[in-house]
Amino acid sequence: MSESRPTESCGCGAVVPVADVPTHPYIGATSGCWKVYGDVLGREYGDLRNPAWHRLTVDAYAVQHPGTESRRARQSVAIHLIALHWVIDQGLEPRFVTRRMAAAVSISSEFVWLEAPSFAGTANIVEVAAAVSPREHEQAVHRWARSVWSAWDRHHPTIRQWARLLE
């Protein structure tokens, strides 16, 4: 009989095994969720050879784990939300968005803390981690990114305003 591992619930809605790993200084993830994210990144950098849509994995995770109000968290959430807007709403190529994101730091004084939405019912990293084929992985990432972007809908006007400052 196998012994079950203790689990924890993350603010993103994921229920994951507790992990003894350090977490990010301002991304608000539990240790177990952070480990699952690391495993997904390992798959994307390794087996999947850093696909273009990897941009969505990073952005969806960052904004689904906004942490608490601080300068770094505020900038992180704003920049990753702008990136999701560019890819999902404007259809920009993810690799182009990655290059363009550096400019967002120039308007960081415009960023205000956005109260995070509830992520109840949204997709999360666990669904991506469960994908068994590269195609399923890609589809799960796109579904997750759209789900997370939709959760932030009350802040879309602000995010679009920030994005316009970069055009």
PELINRA-V307353 format. One record per residue. N is the residue number from 1. RES is the residue in one small letter. SS is DSSP state (h for helix, s for strand, l for the rest). NEAR is the number of other ideal C-beta (glycine too) atoms within 12 Angstrom. Layout:
n:N res:RES ss:SS near:NEAR
n:N res:RES ss:SS near:NEAR
This chain:
n:1 res:m ss:l near:3
n:2 res:s ss:l near:4
n:3 res:e ss:l near:6
n:4 res:s ss:l near:8
n:5 res:r ss:l near:14
n:6 res:p ss:l near:15
n:7 res:t ss:s near:18
n:8 res:e ss:s near:23
n:9 res:s ss:s near:20
n:10 res:c ss:l near:32
n:11 res:g ss:l near:30
n:12 res:c ss:l near:42
n:13 res:g ss:l near:27
n:14 res:a ss:l near:35
n:15 res:v ss:s near:21
n:16 res:v ss:s near:33
n:17 res:p ss:s near:25
n:18 res:v ss:l near:20
n:19 res:a ss:l near:23
n:20 res:d ss:l near:14
n:21 res:v ss:l near:19
n:22 res:p ss:l near:13
n:23 res:t ss:l near:23
n:24 res:h ss:l near:24
n:25 res:p ss:l near:15
n:26 res:y ss:l near:20
n:27 res:i ss:l near:34
n:28 res:g ss:l near:29
n:29 res:a ss:l near:36
n:30 res:t ss:l near:34
n:31 res:s ss:h near:25
n:32 res:g ss:h near:30
n:33 res:c ss:h near:38
n:34 res:w ss:h near:34
n:35 res:k ss:h near:29
n:36 res:v ss:h near:36
n:37 res:y ss:h near:37
n:38 res:g ss:h near:27
n:39 res:d ss:h near:27
n:40 res:v ss:h near:36
n:41 res:l ss:h near:25
n:42 res:g ss:h near:17
n:43 res:r ss:h near:30
n:44 res:e ss:h near:31
n:45 res:y ss:h near:16
n:46 res:g ss:l near:15
n:47 res:d ss:l near:17
n:48 res:l ss:l near:24
n:49 res:r ss:l near:11
n:50 res:n ss:l near:19
n:51 res:p ss:l near:24
n:52 res:a ss:l near:21
n:53 res:w ss:l near:33
n:54 res:h ss:h near:32
n:55 res:r ss:h near:34
n:56 res:l ss:h near:44
n:57 res:t ss:h near:47
n:58 res:v ss:h near:37
n:59 res:d ss:h near:40
n:60 res:a ss:h near:45
n:61 res:y ss:h near:45
n:62 res:a ss:h near:39
n:63 res:v ss:h near:45
n:64 res:q ss:h near:46
n:65 res:h ss:l near:36
n:66 res:p ss:l near:37
n:67 res:g ss:l near:30
n:68 res:t ss:l near:19
n:69 res:e ss:l near:19
n:70 res:s ss:l near:17
n:71 res:r ss:h near:19
n:72 res:r ss:h near:23
n:73 res:a ss:h near:27
n:74 res:r ss:h near:28
n:75 res:q ss:h near:30
n:76 res:s ss:h near:36
n:77 res:v ss:h near:43
n:78 res:a ss:h near:38
n:79 res:i ss:h near:37
n:80 res:h ss:h near:41
n:81 res:l ss:h near:44
n:82 res:i ss:h near:47
n:83 res:a ss:h near:44
n:84 res:l ss:h near:46
n:85 res:h ss:h near:40
n:86 res:w ss:h near:36
n:87 res:v ss:h near:36
n:88 res:i ss:h near:36
n:89 res:d ss:h near:24
n:90 res:q ss:l near:22
n:91 res:g ss:l near:11
n:92 res:l ss:l near:25
n:93 res:e ss:l near:17
n:94 res:p ss:h near:31
n:95 res:r ss:h near:19
n:96 res:f ss:h near:18
n:97 res:v ss:h near:34
n:98 res:t ss:h near:27
n:99 res:r ss:h near:15
n:100 res:r ss:h near:25
n:101 res:m ss:h near:34
n:102 res:a ss:h near:16
n:103 res:a ss:h near:21
n:104 res:a ss:h near:32
n:105 res:v ss:h near:20
n:106 res:s ss:h near:16
n:107 res:i ss:h near:22
n:108 res:s ss:h near:23
n:109 res:s ss:h near:14
n:110 res:e ss:h near:21
n:111 res:f ss:l near:32
n:112 res:v ss:l near:21
n:113 res:w ss:l near:20
n:114 res:l ss:l near:29
n:115 res:e ss:l near:16
n:116 res:a ss:l near:28
n:117 res:p ss:l near:26
n:118 res:s ss:l near:17
n:119 res:f ss:l near:31
n:120 res:a ss:l near:16
n:121 res:g ss:l near:13
n:122 res:t ss:l near:31
n:123 res:a ss:l near:33
n:124 res:n ss:l near:40
n:125 res:i ss:h near:47
n:126 res:v ss:h near:30
n:127 res:e ss:h near:31
n:128 res:v ss:h near:41
n:129 res:a ss:h near:31
n:130 res:a ss:l near:21
n:131 res:a ss:l near:27
n:132 res:v ss:l near:14
n:133 res:s ss:l near:13
n:134 res:p ss:h near:19
n:135 res:r ss:h near:14
n:136 res:e ss:h near:18
n:137 res:h ss:h near:30
n:138 res:e ss:h near:25
n:139 res:q ss:h near:21
n:140 res:a ss:h near:31
n:141 res:v ss:h near:41
n:142 res:h ss:h near:31
n:143 res:r ss:h near:25
n:144 res:w ss:h near:41
n:145 res:a ss:h near:43
n:146 res:r ss:h near:25
n:147 res:s ss:h near:31
n:148 res:v ss:h near:44
n:149 res:w ss:h near:35
n:150 res:s ss:h near:26
n:151 res:a ss:h near:32
n:152 res:w ss:l near:37
n:153 res:d ss:h near:23
n:154 res:r ss:h near:15
n:155 res:h ss:h near:28
n:156 res:h ss:h near:22
n:157 res:p ss:h near:16
n:158 res:t ss:h near:24
n:159 res:i ss:h near:35
n:160 res:r ss:h near:23
n:161 res:q ss:h near:21
n:162 res:w ss:h near:36
n:163 res:a ss:h near:32
n:164 res:r ss:h near:17
n:165 res:l ss:h near:19
n:166 res:l ss:l near:28
n:167 res:e ss:l near:16
